[in-house]
C-alpha cells in the first residue's frame, strides 16, 4: 500500500494529537477543521489553546478548512466526536467515497445505535476493508506530549492495519494490530460509561475497593455486549478493553470520569455539561449502550443504573444500593 496523502478531520484534542503523532513519521499532514479561529490561532501561535494548550504543533502540519484537501487524500483520519460525524460530513459536503478511514473517535451514535464503522458505511459506503479503528489508553494531552503509551489498530484488512501501524509507530507511541473491529469499538465506547460511574465513586469518596469492583464488573458488562455483537472475548483483556478502561476510570485527564465526580458531589448533569468546552462521549454512549442492551437482551446492570442516574434523576447512592442488592450470582455468568 502507498497511501501518502493523509488528512485528519477534526481539530479537537485527539484530532490535533493524531496529526502531531502522524507528523513524527510523515511530512505534509493536513489537519482539517471548519473553525477558522482555531486555524488562525494555531498558525500564529503553534498551539491549540482550547484543547492542547501545552503542546507545540509542528510547522509540517497544514491547517485548513478547504474540503478539497480531503477530496484529494488517500487516508482520512477521523477526530470528529461520534455524535457529530454524520452532521459534519453532511454540512460541509465532505466526500469520503473510495477513501481509507482511520477512526480515532469512541462512541455509539444515539438513535441509530450504530458503531462508528457502521456510521461511515452508512454515510459514505465505506466497506470493512477500507476501515480501521485506532484505540486504547491514549489521552491526547499525554500522547501529543510524547509520554509513552501503546494502542491498537483494528481492521478486517490486515494490510491496512499494518500500514496504519507503520504510520503511527514511534519511540513513544507503539501500535499493535487486531482484526476485531467490533471488540475494539465496543471497548473504546463503553469504557466511558464505566468511567462516569468511577467518577461518581470518587465524588462520593467511596474508596478503592468500590472502584476496583466497578471496573471489574464493568468490564464484564462490556464483554457481554461485545460478544453478543460478534466481538472476540480476548479483545476485552487487551488495550482497547482493560487498558483503555483502566486509564479512563482513574485519570484526572478523563472528561468522563470528571463528569461522574461532579455528579457524585451533587451537581446536575445539565450544569456540568453547560460548563464543559470538550465533549464527554460517555453521556450519550450511556443512552446508546442501554438501548443496545435492551435490543440484544444483554444484562448490563451498571449501564442500566448509569442511564437512570443521567436521564431519570436517580440518586447515585440509590443506584448503588440497587446494584448491591441484586440477586446473587456466580462470577462468570
Secondary structure in CASP SS format (residue, H / E / C, confidence):
PFRMAT SS
TARGET T0000
AUTHOR 0000-0000-0000
METHOD secondary structure of the structure
MODEL  1
X C 1.00
X C 1.00
X C 1.00
X C 1.00
X C 1.00
X E 1.00
X E 1.00
X E 1.00
X E 1.00
X C 1.00
X C 1.00
X C 1.00
X H 1.00
X H 1.00
X H 1.00
X H 1.00
X H 1.00
X H 1.00
X H 1.00
X H 1.00
X H 1.00
X H 1.00
X H 1.00
X H 1.00
X H 1.00
X C 1.00
X C 1.00
X C 1.00
X E 1.00
X E 1.00
X E 1.00
X E 1.00
X C 1.00
X C 1.00
X C 1.00
X H 1.00
X H 1.00
X H 1.00
X H 1.00
X H 1.00
X H 1.00
X H 1.00
X H 1.00
X H 1.00
X H 1.00
X C 1.00
X C 1.00
X E 1.00
X C 1.00
X C 1.00
X C 1.00
X E 1.00
X C 1.00
X C 1.00
X C 1.00
X C 1.00
X C 1.00
X C 1.00
X C 1.00
X C 1.00
X E 1.00
X E 1.00
X E 1.00
X E 1.00
X C 1.00
X C 1.00
X H 1.00
X H 1.00
X H 1.00
X H 1.00
X H 1.00
X C 1.00
X C 1.00
X C 1.00
X E 1.00
X E 1.00
X E 1.00
X E 1.00
X C 1.00
X C 1.00
X C 1.00
X H 1.00
X H 1.00
X H 1.00
X H 1.00
X H 1.00
X H 1.00
X H 1.00
X H 1.00
X H 1.00
X H 1.00
X C 1.00
X C 1.00
X C 1.00
X C 1.00
X C 1.00
X C 1.00
X C 1.00
X C 1.00
X E 1.00
X E 1.00
X E 1.00
X E 1.00
X C 1.00
X C 1.00
X C 1.00
X C 1.00
X C 1.00
X C 1.00
X C 1.00
X C 1.00
X C 1.00
X C 1.00
X C 1.00
X C 1.00
X H 1.00
X H 1.00
X H 1.00
X H 1.00
X H 1.00
X H 1.00
X H 1.00
X H 1.00
X H 1.00
X C 1.00
X C 1.00
X C 1.00
X H 1.00
X H 1.00
X H 1.00
X E 1.00
X E 1.00
X E 1.00
X E 1.00
X E 1.00
X E 1.00
X C 1.00
X C 1.00
X C 1.00
X H 1.00
X H 1.00
X H 1.00
X H 1.00
X H 1.00
X C 1.00
X C 1.00
X C 1.00
X C 1.00
X E 1.00
X E 1.00
X E 1.00
X E 1.00
X E 1.00
X E 1.00
X C 1.00
X C 1.00
X C 1.00
X H 1.00
X H 1.00
X H 1.00
X H 1.00
X H 1.00
X H 1.00
X H 1.00
X H 1.00
X H 1.00
X H 1.00
X H 1.00
X C 1.00
X C 1.00
X C 1.00
X C 1.00
X E 1.00
X E 1.00
X E 1.00
X E 1.00
X E 1.00
X E 1.00
X C 1.00
X C 1.00
X H 1.00
X H 1.00
X H 1.00
X H 1.00
X H 1.00
X H 1.00
X H 1.00
X H 1.00
X H 1.00
X H 1.00
X H 1.00
X H 1.00
X H 1.00
X H 1.00
X H 1.00
X H 1.00
X H 1.00
X H 1.00
X H 1.00
X H 1.00
X H 1.00
X H 1.00
X H 1.00
X H 1.00
X C 1.00
X C 1.00
X C 1.00
X H 1.00
X H 1.00
X H 1.00
X H 1.00
X H 1.00
X H 1.00
X H 1.00
X H 1.00
X H 1.00
X H 1.00
X H 1.00
X H 1.00
X H 1.00
X H 1.00
X H 1.00
X H 1.00
X H 1.00
X H 1.00
X H 1.00
X H 1.00
X H 1.00
X H 1.00
X C 1.00
X C 1.00
X C 1.00
X H 1.00
X H 1.00
X H 1.00
X H 1.00
X H 1.00
X C 1.00
X H 1.00
X H 1.00
X H 1.00
X H 1.00
X H 1.00
X H 1.00
X H 1.00
X H 1.00
X H 1.00
X H 1.00
X H 1.00
X H 1.00
X C 1.00
X C 1.00
X C 1.00
X C 1.00
X H 1.00
X H 1.00
X H 1.00
X H 1.00
X H 1.00
X H 1.00
X H 1.00
X H 1.00
X H 1.00
X H 1.00
X C 1.00
X C 1.00
X C 1.00
X C 1.00
X H 1.00
X H 1.00
X H 1.00
X H 1.00
X H 1.00
X H 1.00
X C 1.00
X C 1.00
X C 1.00
X C 1.00
X C 1.00
X C 1.00
X H 1.00
X H 1.00
X H 1.00
X H 1.00
X H 1.00
X H 1.00
X H 1.00
X H 1.00
X H 1.00
X H 1.00
X H 1.00
X H 1.00
X H 1.00
X H 1.00
X H 1.00
X C 1.00
X C 1.00
X C 1.00
X C 1.00
X C 1.00
X H 1.00
X H 1.00
X H 1.00
X H 1.00
X H 1.00
X H 1.00
X H 1.00
X H 1.00
X H 1.00
X H 1.00
X H 1.00
X C 1.00
X C 1.00
X C 1.00
X C 1.00
X H 1.00
X H 1.00
X H 1.00
X H 1.00
X H 1.00
X H 1.00
X H 1.00
X H 1.00
X H 1.00
X C 1.00
X C 1.00
X C 1.00
X C 1.00
X C 1.00
X C 1.00
X C 1.00
X C 1.00
X C 1.00
END
